[in-house]
């Protein structure tokens, strides 16, 4: 089926967001996220640009909002250990299914898992040096997006950085992801939501101009290859 990628498919819903989603398929999806995120999300770039330079100055606190199965958190924790750096990493997700799976599959990484919303941590007075998300923005309704951005700024105060990372919607991204997951549809991605939900995610995602148009003052949008968006805030960006 051909889809119109000139506008966001805001009414399309990802299967794994269904409260009644098949648990076995959902858990296979969490398991396969590690492979997909390693290929398309470039967690190493986040580590090199934002996390390692700060961790070299001393112990830092990191928050992953909408962490899902926690694979990106565990990747970052492994890199920090490899470099002999100290950090506290919290994987936050409002879906108890995700947090339950991530907790059971932590593997001794030391990541903290919390089932809650960012606004709850803000109300508790929590502060972090790095707040980031991966593939979360396109899930949110307009008021939820603005709330997340507001809460993120509050959680880093005047010392940290916020980096929300997502897919950039394009025909090329849709075709590339379709081809990549099509190869593994009957093998590595079989019995999961990876292929179908990933394609829906791209249809729901923003272009660079669209994301810039809804971002409050002080936020910057950066495009990265192959089809990445980064919505960024830090105190100096508002001066």
Phi, psi and omega in degrees: 000135177271139180240149177280111181261011179281343178224158179292136177272071189292341180269352178285140182236135180285141185297324183287346177279349180290124178303337181258019180300147178303122186295319180298317179293322180297316182289327174294326178295313177303318182296320183281345180304325182302317180292313182297313182293326177297327182277320190246344187261344177053058178297334178297326179292318175301317180297311185291322185279318192248322190268308183301315180301323179285320180293334177292342179271350180145179182302134180232164177245134184234137177235125174257113182268125184073049190287346181061233180281000175078013185294322180294319176303315182292325174299315180294318179300320180294320179292321178297317178298317180301322182269003179068033183250156186248131178203152171254122183247128176247126175262114185249131175208141181278352181264113183295337178294317180294313182295322177298314180296315182298319180297319181290337184245027183294322178069025178078022183288336183089001177292141175265136182246135184220128176265103184188177174257157180302324182297331178291319178294322178297317179296332179279355179084017179292147177223143183226158176272328178224124171243126180219163170220160182225114178063039179253321190305320185290345178284339195269144169286161185308315181290329177291321178298312181297323178296317179297316181296318179296314180294322180300315179298318178297328183283341177255347178057225183257017186236344191245191182227146176244130178225107176259121187246138182209180178276146171263123183289129176196161176296323180296317180297318181296316181292319181294315180293320178300319180291317182297313182281338176296324179298321183258012185299326182261002181234266188294328181261004181297139178074021178228175178264007189304309186291304185295315182291326178297319178292322176295320179302316180297319179295328180276346189284171182265159162269171179303312182295320180297316181292320178298327183288337181256353180282137177294166175304144179098346178264145176239149180244131180234138176262141177223149179287150001280330179198067187242146171240145177226118177258117193234143175219138169210158186307320183294337182288347180257359182274000000 
